[in-house]
């Protein structure tokens, strides 16, 4: 994929009413896109759209609900005439306990938004991109925790972000070349995700105020506009991995080093003769082999 030109494109951003979502909406509009600000907090989404002005529009959506995401797509296509891109950015934090002690409702809520919510966006918008002509864009928000940063006392969140990376890696092989797929893996950013539980639905245990210490940590993160700006540049270049925080190099290298050591020590005497991974991918899985730079 050569890259994606935002100018004139209609792009929907979930989780657009705050944090990185709002930053994406503002910067996409500056790059000439028609922006759909979508959020479970509908009034805030409308306010962000009003602040951006122009052709920006606010939409209500609960990404944990497939029906709600389908309604969002209907509304966006009706408002813009067509949609060219979706940023599956809505996400929540919380459940800050050891994995063996986390409450079931915390785990279910984190996965319903961070994993199923992303899948809902891919399923609904991706299917429509296949049915319309021209280039399209799917960006899924993962995290540095999917790259090799095990978030102690937040295993549900870390696991969810690994799932996002895994799904997105498969999706890029399933979609045609004209549909660019990218996974956005930011590090610490100064957003309000630390307090996402304040709007947690009753079926997942109801609202809970975030811990002040979590806010103090998040406030030390990078500016959302800076992070979103870096991400948009990488996406425009056609990158699959969008990694905005340079300290992640050490984390990625540590994981790779440990995996390589395991491969070398546990596979002695196996030369792989007669086994070609590309043949397996093509003949058994029907998938494209990974693109290499």
C-alpha positions in Angstrom: 0.0 0.0 0.0 1.5 3.3 -1.0 -0.2 5.3 1.7 -3.4 7.1 2.5 -4.4 10.7 1.6 -6.8 12.1 4.2 -7.9 15.1 2.1 -11.6 15.0 1.1 -12.1 11.6 2.8 -14.9 10.9 5.3 -13.3 9.3 8.4 -15.1 8.1 11.5 -13.2 8.1 14.8 -14.7 6.1 17.8 -13.8 7.3 21.2 -13.7 10.7 19.6 -15.0 12.8 22.5 -11.8 12.7 24.5 -8.0 12.0 24.6 -6.4 10.6 21.5 -9.8 10.3 19.7 -10.3 14.0 19.9 -6.8 14.7 18.8 -7.2 12.5 15.8 -10.5 14.2 14.9 -8.9 17.7 15.1 -5.8 16.8 13.1 -7.7 14.8 10.5 -9.9 17.9 9.9 -6.8 20.1 9.5 -5.6 17.6 6.9 -8.8 18.1 4.9 -10.9 15.1 6.1 -14.6 15.2 6.8 -14.7 13.8 10.4 -17.2 11.8 12.2 -16.7 12.1 16.0 -18.3 9.0 17.5 -18.5 8.3 21.2 -20.7 6.7 23.9 -20.8 10.2 25.4 -22.9 11.6 22.6 -23.1 15.2 23.9 -19.4 15.4 24.2 -19.0 14.0 20.7 -21.3 16.7 19.4 -19.4 19.4 21.3 -16.1 18.2 19.8 -17.6 18.3 16.3 -19.0 21.8 16.9 -15.5 22.9 18.1 -13.9 21.5 14.9 -16.5 23.1 12.7 -16.7 22.7 8.9 -18.1 19.3 7.9 -17.4 17.6 11.2 -20.3 15.7 12.7 -21.0 14.1 16.1 -22.5 10.6 16.4 -23.6 8.4 19.4 -22.2 4.9 19.5 -21.6 2.2 22.1 -18.8 0.1 20.4 -19.5 -2.8 22.7 -22.8 -3.3 20.9 -22.8 -4.6 17.3 -26.2 -3.1 16.7 -25.0 0.3 17.8 -21.9 0.2 15.5 -24.2 -0.8 12.6 -26.4 2.2 13.4 -23.3 4.4 13.4 -22.3 3.2 10.0 -25.8 3.9 8.7 -25.8 7.4 10.1 -22.3 8.2 8.8 -22.9 6.9 5.3 -26.2 8.9 5.3 -24.5 12.1 6.5 -21.4 12.0 4.3 -22.6 10.0 1.3 -19.8 7.5 1.8 -17.2 6.7 4.4 -13.5 6.1 3.6 -12.0 5.3 6.9 -12.6 4.1 10.4 -10.4 4.6 13.5 -11.5 1.9 16.0 -10.0 4.0 18.8 -12.5 3.6 21.6 -11.0 1.9 24.6 -11.2 1.7 28.4 -8.8 1.0 31.2 -9.4 -0.3 34.7 -9.4 -3.5 36.7 -6.0 -2.7 38.3 -5.5 -5.9 40.2 -3.5 -9.1 39.8 -4.9 -11.2 37.0 -6.0 -14.0 39.4 -7.9 -11.4 41.5 -9.5 -9.2 38.9 -13.3 -9.0 39.2 -15.2 -10.8 36.3 -17.2 -7.7 35.5 -14.0 -5.7 35.1 -12.5 -8.3 32.8 -15.7 -8.6 30.7 -16.0 -4.8 30.4 -12.4 -4.3 29.3 -12.7 -7.0 26.6 -16.2 -6.0 25.5 -14.9 -2.5 24.5 -11.2 -3.0 23.8 -11.6 -6.3 21.7 -15.2 -6.8 20.7 -15.6 -3.1 20.1 -12.6 -3.1 17.7 -14.0 -6.2 15.9 -17.4 -4.6 15.6 -15.9 -1.7 13.8 -13.8 -3.9 11.5 -16.8 -6.1 10.7 -19.3 -3.4 10.0 -17.1 -0.8 8.3 -14.8 -3.3 6.7 -17.6 -5.1 5.0 -18.9 -1.9 3.5 -15.4 -0.9 2.3 -15.4 -4.2 0.3 -18.7 -3.2 -1.3 -17.6 0.2 -2.4 -14.9 1.3 -4.8 -11.8 3.2 -4.0 -9.2 3.3 -1.2 -10.2 2.8 2.4 -8.6 2.9 5.8 -8.9 0.8 9.0 -6.9 1.9 12.0 -7.2 -0.1 15.2 -5.9 1.3 18.4 -3.7 -1.2 20.2 -1.0 -0.3 22.8 2.6 -0.6 23.7 1.4 -3.4 25.9 0.8 -5.4 22.8 4.4 -5.0 21.7 6.2 -6.3 24.8 5.2 -4.2 27.8 3.5 -6.5 30.3 1.4 -4.2 32.4 1.6 -5.6 35.9 -1.7 -5.5 37.7 -3.5 -4.9 34.4 -3.4 -8.3 32.7 -6.9 -8.0 31.3 -5.9 -4.8 29.5 -2.6 -6.1 28.3 -4.3 -9.3 27.0 -7.0 -7.3 25.2 -4.4 -5.2 23.4 -2.5 -8.3 22.3 -5.8 -9.5 20.9 -6.2 -6.3 18.9 -2.8 -6.7 17.4 -3.5 -10.3 16.5 -6.8 -9.5 14.9 -5.4 -6.6 13.0 -2.4 -8.6 11.7 -4.9 -11.1 10.2 -7.2 -8.4 8.9 -4.4 -6.8 6.8 -3.9 -10.2 5.0 -7.6 -10.7 4.4 -8.4 -7.2 3.0 -7.6 -6.2 -0.6 -4.6 -4.0 -1.3 -6.8 -0.9 -1.7 -7.9 -1.2 2.0 -5.0 -0.1 4.2 -5.0 -1.6 7.6 -2.8 -0.2 10.4 -2.4 -0.9 14.1 -1.7 2.1 16.4 0.4 1.2 19.4 0.9 4.3 21.6 2.7 4.5 24.9 1.9 6.6 27.9 -0.2 9.5 26.8 -1.9 12.2 28.9 -5.6 11.1 28.5 -8.5 10.4 30.8 -8.5 6.6 30.2 -7.4 6.2 33.8 -11.0 7.3 34.8 -12.9 5.4 32.1 -14.6 3.3 34.8 -16.5 6.5 35.8 -18.9 5.7 32.9 -19.0 2.0 33.2 -22.5 0.5 32.4 -24.5 -1.1 35.2 -24.3 -4.6 33.5 -20.5 -4.5 34.1 -20.7 -3.3 37.7 -21.6 0.4 37.3 -19.4 3.5 37.6 -16.3 3.6 39.7 -14.0 6.5 40.2 -10.4 6.0 39.0 -7.5 6.1 41.5 -5.7 9.5 41.9 -2.4 7.7 41.5 -3.4 6.5 38.0 -4.2 10.1 37.1 -0.8 11.2 38.3 0.9 8.6 36.1 -1.2 9.4 33.0 -0.6 13.1 33.4 3.1 12.4 32.8 2.5 11.0 29.4 3.0 12.6 26.0 0.6 15.2 24.6 -2.3 13.6 22.7 -1.9 16.0 19.8 1.7 15.2 19.5 1.1 11.4 19.6 -1.8 11.6 17.1 0.2 13.8 14.8 3.0 11.3 14.7 0.6 8.5 14.1 -1.2 10.2 11.2 2.2 10.7 9.5 3.0 7.0 9.8 -0.5 6.0 8.6 -0.3 8.3 5.6 3.0 6.6 4.6 1.3 3.2 4.5 2.7 1.8 7.8 1.1 -1.2 9.4 2.8 -0.8 12.8 2.3 2.8 14.1 4.6 3.1 17.1 4.9 6.6 18.5 7.0 6.2 21.7 10.7 5.6 21.1 11.3 3.8 24.4 9.3 0.8 22.9 12.4 -0.2 20.9 14.0 -1.7 24.0 10.7 -3.6 24.8 10.4 -5.0 21.3 14.1 -6.0 21.2 13.8 -7.7 24.6 10.8 -9.8 23.5 12.5 -10.7 20.2 15.7 -11.7 21.9 13.9 -14.0 24.3 11.8 -15.6 21.5 14.9 -16.0 19.3 16.8 -17.7 22.1 13.8 -20.1 22.6 13.8 -20.9 18.9 17.5 -21.6 18.8 17.7 -23.7 22.0 14.5 -25.7 21.5 14.8 -26.6 17.8 18.3 -28.0 17.5 18.5 -30.8 14.9 15.5 -29.6 13.0 16.5 -28.2 9.7 13.0 -27.4 8.4 13.6 -29.4 5.1 10.4 -29.7 3.1 8.6 -27.1 5.2 8.1 -23.6 3.7 6.0 -21.2 5.7 4.9 -19.3 2.5 3.6 -22.6 1.1 1.7 -23.2 4.3 0.2 -19.7 4.3 -0.8 -19.9 0.6 -2.0 -23.5 0.5 -3.5 -24.1 3.9 -4.5 -20.8 5.2 -5.1 -19.0 2.0 -3.4 -15.9 3.4 -0.9 -13.5 2.0 2.6 -13.8 3.4 3.7 -10.9 5.6 4.8 -7.8 3.8 8.5 -6.9 4.4 10.0 -3.5 4.2 
